[in-house]
Amino acid sequence: MNIKLLLTSRWRQAFASFSALLARRWKNSFYLYLAALFTLLALADAAFLHVTAEMRQGAFDMMVRYRIVVPKPDPEIIIVDINEASLAAMSKDYGRWPWPRQVLGEFLEQIEKQQPKAVVFDILFSDADVYNPDSDAYFEAAIASTTNTFFPMLRLDPSSDGLSKVKPSMIPGVEPLSPEAQKDATVAVVLPHFQAALDGGRLGLHNIYPDVDGTARQYPVYRDDYGWKLPSLPARLARASGWGEPAVPRILLNWRGKPFSYRYVSFSDVFADMGSKNKKRPQDEFKNKIVIIGSTAPSLFDIKPTPLSQMHPGVEILATAVDNMKHGDYLRFPEARIPYLLLTLAMVWLTALGFYRDVRRWQIDRMFGLSQFILIGISYASINFTNTYINLTGPVTVALAYFSIARIYSAATGKALEQNMVRTSFERGGNLRATLLLIRLDATKNLTTDAMLEKIRYGLSKAGKEPKSIEILKGAQKGLWDLLEKTFAVSWVVAAEDTEGAARVAKDAEAVLAALPLLLRKHLAHADNAASWFMHHGMISGGEAAHASWRIMFAETLLRWEEQLHKEAT
């Protein structure tokens, strides 16, 4: 005995029995019950779970990575890169990083001669260089002589706030967000060591807060700590440059492309040229430019994962935030929980009604697939042609989950839920009055596909109001049984003594035959005289004898039809 075959057979029988049980208990009401369950879940998600709101991450990454319209990086933003080549080249004279601060002071002095719009350091100068106090003093003097230099400060974990002695009001550029700002609160923050940087007041946080999956997609505009507004470095630059600060606490970055999309220059190359008598670089290279000094060297660990790369330089993330705020084209992402909720419920309930009303499955599949394609297309278009990311991932995902479950139920119980007069006769028992209508299409006049036959069958099933079963017979035998080819078998059954039911069946049969010409004209190229039909009434036995009775009924119908055709021929 084949154990595998036996187990497979047992499993199929168990599955068929379970499907039949579900079909008898819930029937098409299952789709409404399921929609009600999804409605409760959607309401809970909109109220406090917020699971679908976070589904933007994966979809956002894919759409950004493969979008068609990519904004160009601002040519006025130049990154002076302390890369591995610079670290190696400078190590001969200044050792490995960190270099003496005088190096940066000399660099700042020379670059200021070219009149840049701003010089932004993506380097945290947290402590004094105790071995080179003169070097620090030189850098201090260089900072003091500028009015366009910007320096970062680092926000530490708020759990350390109680140990800090720095009040927000003590930090230049920090403003109260409301009159209720806590004046005695302290914040754990690392400020620049240099007094000239503090006196200049051009300070901002350069913290990057990744999402829960560790990927950096957003950039803070400011932090609200105890009612005080701690600006980010790009926001502080935006304020000083008159661009206008975004009114939101964070922005979704509108990426300019993969890493190294901005213009980079090597720090060591620029520094060497500044000290050379025979200068090879343009002496107005940085005029009216926003110069960001930072590092892409992996050894300095300023590398973060983004939607575009697992190794995105932090200095370029800063440059992207500056670029976004300068042009105001950062991506808006409206929460819109109520509209998203309504859209989700609309898709779920429309799909549920389609299944409940027994709309043809191919129509449901086509309409649902089209709707999902349109919604995803809207999201994709929004990120390509607008500055607003319309996050329809949540509604699409929920609707797809509902459709998948409903489709599985439909496939599992579809056979059991179909009107089947043989099964009805078996379940009812007793003497029954049966009506069998055979409709045969002329295969010589029209080329018919299975899809055409199914559309005609579906149309016939919607004609009339009485329960009936309609099956497509596709026999390919010759002789008498050739009548089975491309034939619709429509059957009704009522109790033998139910004269009113028999009258209703007669009207229902008339409705089916009245609908037939319309359906043929709709789906066949040559509808005239494209079908012939024959109807037969008879008594059958229900219960255990139902199957044998229907076989006899079917044979009698075919014989009577053949007799009629013979009489008409002679």
KASULJO-V852371 format. One line per field, one symbol per residue. ss: DSSP state (h for helix, s for strand, l for the rest). burial: I if it has 9 or more other C-alpha atoms within 8 Angstrom, else O. A space follows every 10 residues. Layout:
ss->???
burial->???
This chain:
ss->llhhhhhhhh hhhhhhhhhh hhhhhhllhh hhhhhhhhhh hhhhhhhhhl lhhhhhhhhh hhhhhlllll llllllssss sllhhhhhhh hhhhllllll hhhhhhhhhh hhlllllsss slllllllll llhhhhhhhh hhhhllllss sssssllhhh hhhlllshhh llllssllll lllllsllss llllhhhhhh llssslllll lllllslsss lssssllsss sshhhhhhhh hlllllllls ssllllllll llsssshhhh hhhhllllll llllllllls sssslllhhh llssssllss ssshhhhhhh hhhhhhhlll ssllllhhhh hhhhhhhhhh hhhhhhllll hhhhhhhhhh hhhhhhhhhh hhhhhllsll llhhhhhhhh hhhhhhhhhh hhhhhhhlll hhhhhhhhll ssssssssss sllllllllh hhhhhhhhhh hlllllllss ssslllllhh hhhhllssss ssssslllhh hhhhhhhhhh hhhhhhhhhh hhhlllllll ssssssssss slhhhhhhhh hhhhhhhhhh hhhhhhhhhl
burial->OOOOOIOOOO OOOOOIOOII OIIIOOIIOO IIOIIOOIIO OIIIIIOOOI OIIOIIOOII IIIIOOIOOI OOIOOOIIII IIIIIIIIOI IOOOIIOOOI IIOIIIIIII IIOIIIIIII IIOIIOOOIO OOIOIIOIII IIIIOOOOII IIIIIOOOOI IOOIOIIIOO IIIIOIIOOO IOOOOIIIII IIIOOIIIOO OIIIIIOOOI IOOOIIIIII IIIIOOIIII IIIIIIIIIO OOIOIIOOII IIIIIIIOIO OIIIIIIIII IOIIOOOOOO OOOOOIIIII IIIIIIIOOO OIIIIIIIIO OIIIIIIIII IIIIIOOOOI IIIOOOOOOI IOIIIOIIIO IIIIIIOOIO OOOIOOOIOO OIOOIIOIII IIIIOOIIII IIIIIIOIIO OIIOOIOOII OIIIOIIOOO IIOOIIOOIO IIIIIIIIII IIOOOIOOOO OIIIIIIIII IOIIOOOIII OIIOIOOOOO IIOIIIIIII IIIIIIOOOO IIOIIOIIIO IIOOIIIOII IOIIOOIOOI OIOIIOOOII IIIOIIIOII OOIIOOIIOO IIOOOOOOOO
